[in-house]
Amino acid sequence: MHSVSNFLNSKRYWLLLAAVSVAMLGIALFYQYALGEEPCQVCIQARLWVVALLLISLFTACLPNNRRTRFWGNTFVLLSTAGLGERAWFLYQLENGQGNGSCEFQLGMPDWFAVDRWFPSLFEVRNLCSFTPEMLFGLSMAEALMAVAVALSVVIVVALAANQIFTSTAPSAPEPQR
């Protein structure tokens, strides 16, 4: 358990989270450009959460490795993962006819955050929401994203716990005697 804790409290952990994010973006772009599966509005919103996860991971890896940095880094990547999971759940509901929402042909970001115009090859909406392509093991992309979000959330919660439990090296103050 100590070696797991050491890994979760190291810069390698943050670089692994960044690598997972890059892999997820690579898979999305492979499906888009090699297989012709154009992304919808919710798919692009999920990509934005993955990019947030990537940027937070890289930023945290560059900061000094201390308890506070790890706590806030894990908190922010957990929020990003929760956002990714929510978008995946929304898309899963839409593709199964259970959702109560709509999808547009535009991302809907404000002008000050017009990533769809700045980076159209990565963030341009090119399809309406209906279904996601099948991936490994017969899972839809929405199901696979939900599974990844749950797995990442578990790892991040364990990392938060490891940061709190295994880095308390300060001796506790003795109880006052009466």
C-alpha positions as CSV (number, residue, x, y, z in Angstrom):
1,M,0.0,0.0,0.0
2,H,2.9,2.3,0.7
3,S,4.2,2.0,-2.9
4,V,0.7,2.9,-4.2
5,S,0.6,5.9,-1.9
6,N,4.1,7.0,-3.1
7,F,3.0,6.8,-6.7
8,L,-0.3,8.7,-6.0
9,N,1.8,11.4,-4.3
10,S,4.3,11.7,-7.1
11,K,4.7,13.8,-10.2
12,R,4.4,10.5,-12.2
13,Y,0.8,10.3,-11.1
14,W,0.0,13.7,-12.7
15,L,1.9,12.8,-15.9
16,L,-0.2,9.5,-16.1
17,L,-3.4,11.5,-15.8
18,A,-2.1,13.8,-18.6
19,A,-1.3,10.7,-20.7
20,V,-4.8,9.3,-20.1
21,S,-6.2,12.6,-21.2
22,V,-4.1,12.7,-24.4
23,A,-5.1,9.1,-25.1
24,M,-8.7,10.0,-24.8
25,L,-8.4,13.0,-27.1
26,G,-6.4,10.8,-29.6
27,I,-9.2,8.2,-29.6
28,A,-11.8,10.9,-30.1
29,L,-9.8,12.4,-33.0
30,F,-9.3,8.9,-34.5
31,Y,-13.0,8.2,-34.5
32,Q,-13.6,11.7,-36.0
33,Y,-11.0,11.8,-38.7
34,A,-10.2,8.2,-39.5
35,L,-13.6,6.6,-39.1
36,G,-15.7,9.6,-40.0
37,E,-17.7,9.8,-36.8
38,E,-18.5,13.5,-36.5
39,P,-18.8,14.9,-33.0
40,C,-22.0,16.4,-31.6
41,Q,-22.4,19.3,-29.1
42,V,-22.3,17.1,-26.1
43,C,-19.2,15.2,-27.4
44,I,-17.4,18.5,-27.8
45,Q,-18.4,19.4,-24.3
46,A,-16.9,16.1,-23.1
47,R,-13.7,16.9,-25.0
48,L,-13.5,20.2,-23.1
49,W,-13.6,18.4,-19.8
50,V,-10.9,16.1,-21.0
51,V,-8.8,19.1,-22.0
52,A,-9.4,20.6,-18.6
53,L,-8.2,17.3,-17.0
54,L,-5.1,17.4,-19.2
55,L,-4.3,21.1,-18.4
56,I,-4.8,20.7,-14.7
57,S,-2.7,17.5,-14.6
58,L,0.2,19.2,-16.5
59,F,0.0,22.3,-14.4
60,T,0.0,20.4,-11.2
61,A,2.9,18.3,-12.4
62,C,4.9,21.5,-12.9
63,L,4.1,22.9,-9.4
64,P,6.1,22.0,-6.2
65,N,5.1,18.5,-5.0
66,N,3.5,19.2,-1.6
67,R,0.4,18.3,0.2
68,R,-1.6,21.4,-0.7
69,T,-0.7,21.2,-4.4
70,R,-1.8,17.6,-4.5
71,F,-5.0,18.3,-2.6
72,W,-6.1,21.1,-4.9
73,G,-4.9,19.3,-8.1
74,N,-6.9,16.2,-7.2
75,T,-9.9,18.4,-6.3
76,F,-9.9,20.1,-9.6
77,V,-9.3,16.9,-11.7
78,L,-12.1,15.3,-9.7
79,L,-14.4,18.2,-10.7
80,S,-13.3,17.8,-14.3
81,T,-13.9,14.1,-14.2
82,A,-17.4,14.7,-12.7
83,G,-18.1,17.1,-15.5
84,L,-17.0,14.4,-18.0
85,G,-19.2,11.8,-16.3
86,E,-22.2,14.1,-16.4
87,R,-21.8,14.8,-20.1
88,A,-21.4,11.1,-20.8
89,W,-24.5,10.3,-18.8
90,F,-26.4,13.0,-20.6
91,L,-25.3,11.6,-24.0
92,Y,-26.1,8.0,-22.9
93,Q,-29.6,9.1,-22.0
94,L,-30.1,10.9,-25.3
95,E,-28.9,7.9,-27.4
96,N,-31.3,5.6,-25.4
97,G,-34.3,7.9,-25.8
98,Q,-34.4,8.6,-22.1
99,G,-33.0,12.1,-22.1
100,N,-34.9,15.3,-21.8
101,G,-32.6,17.6,-23.7
102,S,-31.7,18.9,-27.0
103,C,-28.5,19.2,-29.0
104,E,-27.5,22.1,-31.3
105,F,-25.1,22.5,-34.2
106,Q,-23.1,25.1,-32.3
107,L,-21.1,24.8,-29.1
108,G,-22.8,27.8,-27.5
109,M,-19.7,29.2,-25.8
110,P,-19.4,32.9,-25.2
111,D,-17.2,35.0,-27.5
112,W,-14.5,35.3,-24.8
113,F,-14.2,31.4,-24.9
114,A,-14.9,30.6,-28.5
115,V,-12.8,27.5,-28.7
116,D,-14.9,26.1,-31.5
117,R,-13.6,29.1,-33.7
118,W,-10.1,29.1,-32.3
119,F,-9.5,25.3,-32.7
120,P,-12.2,24.0,-35.1
121,S,-10.4,20.8,-35.9
122,L,-10.8,19.8,-32.2
123,F,-13.9,21.6,-30.9
124,E,-16.2,22.2,-33.9
125,V,-19.7,20.7,-33.6
126,R,-20.3,18.7,-36.8
127,N,-23.3,16.5,-36.0
128,L,-26.5,16.4,-34.0
129,C,-26.8,14.2,-30.9
130,S,-28.3,10.8,-31.6
131,F,-26.0,7.9,-31.0
132,T,-22.3,7.4,-30.3
133,P,-20.2,4.9,-32.2
134,E,-19.5,1.4,-30.9
135,M,-16.2,0.9,-29.2
136,L,-14.4,-2.2,-27.7
137,F,-16.5,-4.9,-26.0
138,G,-19.7,-3.6,-27.6
139,L,-19.8,-0.4,-25.5
140,S,-21.0,2.8,-27.0
141,M,-18.7,5.8,-26.7
142,A,-21.0,7.3,-24.1
143,E,-20.9,4.1,-22.0
144,A,-17.1,3.9,-22.4
145,L,-16.8,7.6,-21.3
146,M,-19.0,6.9,-18.2
147,A,-16.7,3.9,-17.3
148,V,-13.6,6.0,-17.7
149,A,-15.1,8.8,-15.6
150,V,-16.0,6.3,-12.8
151,A,-12.6,4.7,-12.9
152,L,-10.8,8.0,-12.8
153,S,-13.0,9.2,-10.0
154,V,-12.1,6.2,-7.9
155,V,-8.4,6.7,-8.5
156,I,-8.6,10.4,-7.7
157,V,-10.6,9.8,-4.5
158,V,-7.9,7.2,-3.5
159,A,-5.2,9.7,-4.3
160,L,-7.0,12.3,-2.1
161,A,-7.2,9.8,0.7
162,A,-3.5,8.8,0.3
163,N,-2.5,12.5,0.3
164,Q,-4.4,13.0,3.6
165,I,-3.5,9.8,5.4
166,F,0.0,8.9,4.3
167,T,1.5,12.4,4.3
168,S,0.7,13.3,7.9
169,T,4.2,13.1,9.2
170,A,3.8,15.8,11.8
171,P,3.6,14.3,15.3
172,S,0.3,14.9,17.0
173,A,0.3,17.2,20.1
174,P,0.0,15.4,23.4
175,E,-3.3,15.5,25.2
176,P,-3.2,18.1,28.0
177,Q,-3.1,16.5,31.4
178,R,-5.7,17.3,34.0
